């Protein structure tokens, strides 16, 4: 369980890149999806951006139950309950979990178009941000994730 939490926190840390976007006459919308697999856990980030500024970040973590003992799976489920309570207090964030016979799935959707949400997440240690908490750069985040071994889905 410690590995999973460490991986999640380390992955979120690469989102520490803040951005300054230049105004365009036409906003450019794009979506990037990246993932990494570590010790039976696949983590995917879906980042929806306008003019290189991430608007919505969705983190989906899928845990393969076959890779863990029953007590470890139970510990993950208990930690999900704790995180659900934490995220419920943050405006602009939704948190849900799903459980199948073979997988535990955690989905965190963050509206990071609002600097207050970014600041609250950063202040809570749930989204480490280095520098400004006003906005997150899509290109900077993609670059940082790739440096950490994440794969950009085409």
C-alpha positions in Angstrom: 0.0 0.0 0.0 2.9 2.3 0.8 4.2 1.8 -2.8 0.9 2.7 -4.3 0.5 5.9 -2.2 4.1 6.8 -2.9 3.7 6.3 -6.7 0.5 8.3 -6.7 2.1 11.2 -4.8 5.3 11.1 -6.9 3.2 11.1 -10.1 1.2 14.1 -9.0 4.4 15.9 -8.1 5.3 16.2 -11.8 2.2 18.5 -12.2 4.2 21.1 -10.4 4.8 23.1 -13.5 2.8 26.3 -13.6 2.2 28.1 -16.9 1.8 31.5 -18.5 -0.3 31.2 -21.6 -0.3 33.7 -24.5 -3.6 34.9 -25.7 -4.7 33.6 -29.1 -7.6 34.9 -31.2 -9.0 31.3 -31.3 -8.6 29.1 -28.2 -6.9 25.9 -28.9 -8.4 22.9 -27.1 -6.5 19.6 -26.7 -6.5 16.5 -24.7 -3.4 14.5 -23.7 -3.6 11.1 -22.0 -0.5 9.6 -20.3 0.0 6.5 -18.3 2.5 4.5 -16.3 2.4 1.0 -14.7 4.1 0.3 -11.4 3.9 -2.8 -9.3 0.4 -3.9 -10.5 -1.0 -0.4 -10.5 -1.8 1.5 -13.8 -2.1 5.2 -13.4 -3.6 7.3 -16.2 -3.8 11.1 -16.5 -6.3 12.6 -18.9 -5.6 16.3 -19.2 -8.0 18.6 -21.0 -6.5 22.0 -21.9 -7.2 25.2 -23.6 -4.3 27.3 -24.9 -1.8 25.0 -23.0 -3.6 25.6 -19.7 -5.0 22.4 -18.1 -8.7 22.9 -17.3 -9.5 19.4 -16.1 -7.2 16.7 -14.8 -8.6 13.2 -14.4 -6.4 10.6 -12.6 -7.5 7.0 -12.9 -5.6 4.4 -10.9 -6.4 0.8 -11.6 -5.0 -1.8 -9.2 -4.8 -5.4 -10.3 -6.1 -7.4 -7.3 -4.2 -10.5 -8.4 -0.9 -8.7 -7.6 -1.8 -8.1 -4.0 -2.7 -10.2 -0.9 -6.3 -10.0 0.4 -5.2 -7.9 3.4 -3.4 -5.4 1.1 -6.5 -5.1 -1.1 -8.6 -4.4 2.1 -6.0 -1.8 3.1 -6.3 -0.1 -0.3 -10.1 -0.1 0.0 -9.8 1.5 3.5 -7.5 4.2 2.2 -9.9 4.9 -0.6 -12.6 5.6 2.0 -10.3 8.1 3.7 -9.4 9.9 0.5 -13.1 10.1 -0.5 -13.7 12.0 2.7 -10.7 14.3 2.1 -11.6 15.1 -1.6 -15.3 15.6 -0.7 -14.2 18.7 1.2 -12.6 20.3 -1.9 -14.7 22.3 -4.3 -14.1 21.3 -7.9 -13.0 17.8 -7.2 -14.9 14.6 -7.6 -13.7 11.2 -6.2 -15.1 7.8 -7.0 -14.0 4.2 -6.7 -15.1 1.1 -8.4 -14.4 -2.5 -7.5 -14.7 -5.6 -9.7 -13.6 -9.2 -9.1 -10.2 -8.4 -10.5 -9.6 -4.6 -10.1 -9.9 -1.7 -7.8 -10.3 1.6 -9.7 -9.9 5.1 -8.2 -11.0 8.1 -10.3 -10.2 11.6 -9.2 -11.4 14.5 -11.4 -10.1 17.9 -10.7 -11.2 21.2 -12.1 -7.9 22.9 -12.2 -9.2 25.9 -14.2 -9.9 27.5 -10.9 -6.8 28.7 -9.1 -8.5 28.3 -5.8 -8.9 24.5 -6.4 -5.2 24.3 -7.4 -4.2 26.2 -4.2 -6.4 24.1 -2.0 -5.1 20.8 -3.5 -1.5 22.1 -3.2 -2.0 23.3 0.4 -3.5 19.9 1.3 -0.4 18.1 -0.2 -2.7 16.4 -2.8 -1.2 18.3 -5.8 2.3 19.5 -5.2 2.9 22.6 -7.2 6.2 24.3 -7.6 5.7 28.0 -8.2 2.4 29.7 -9.0 -0.8 27.9 -8.2 -2.7 30.0 -10.7 -2.5 27.5 -13.7 -1.0 24.3 -14.9 0.8 24.0 -18.2 -0.1 21.1 -20.4 3.2 21.1 -22.3 5.2 21.4 -19.0 3.2 18.7 -17.3 3.6 16.3 -20.3 7.3 17.0 -20.4 7.7 16.4 -16.7 5.7 13.2 -16.8 7.7 11.9 -19.7 10.9 12.6 -17.8 9.5 10.4 -15.0 8.8 7.5 -17.5 5.2 8.1 -18.3 4.0 7.2 -21.8 2.0 9.7 -24.0 -0.9 8.0 -25.7 -1.3 9.0 -29.3 
